[in-house]
């Protein structure tokens, strides 16, 4: 059986290209979300540390 030719092959190649682009985009979005979550956690820890220092200064 011969391989598909013409529009069918073109459509399949286009669909595969779009699927690959979507996969790469999803990976990028996941990396951005992970970095944002990490940054938010670090900022939260730093602000808690600052609040504890400030509270210690007030109690003295």
N, C-alpha and C positions, 0 to 999 in steps of 0.2 A: 504494500500500500504506500503510495507516494506521500511525502510530507505536504501539509497544507500550504497553499500558495495564495498570493494576492491579499485581499482585504482581511481574511481570517488571520493570517500570519501577522499582518500589521497590527490588527486589533489586539491580538494576544501579546505582542511585544509591547504595545502601549500600556496595556493593563499591568503587565509585569513591572514596567518602569514606574508606573504610578504606585504600585504596591511597595516597591523598594523605597521610593521617596517618602511614602507615608511611614514606613518602618524607621527610617533615619530621623524623620521629624519627631516621631514618638520618643525615640531615644534621647533626642535633644531636649524635649519638653520634660522628660523624666529627670535628666541631669540638672536642668534649671530648677525644678521643684525640689530636688534633693539639696541643692546648694542653698536655696532659700530657707528650707527647714533647718539646715545646719546653722545658717547665719542667725536665724531667729532664736534658736536654742542658745547659741553662744551669747547673743546680746541679752537674753533673759538671765543667764548665769552671771554675766558681768554686772547687770543692774542689781541683782540680788546681793552680790558681793559689795557693791557700792552702798546699797541700802543698809547692809549690816555694819559697815564701817561708820556710816552716818549715825546709825542708832547707837553704836558704841560710844561715839563722841558725845552724843546728847546725854547718855547715862552717866558720864564721868562727872 
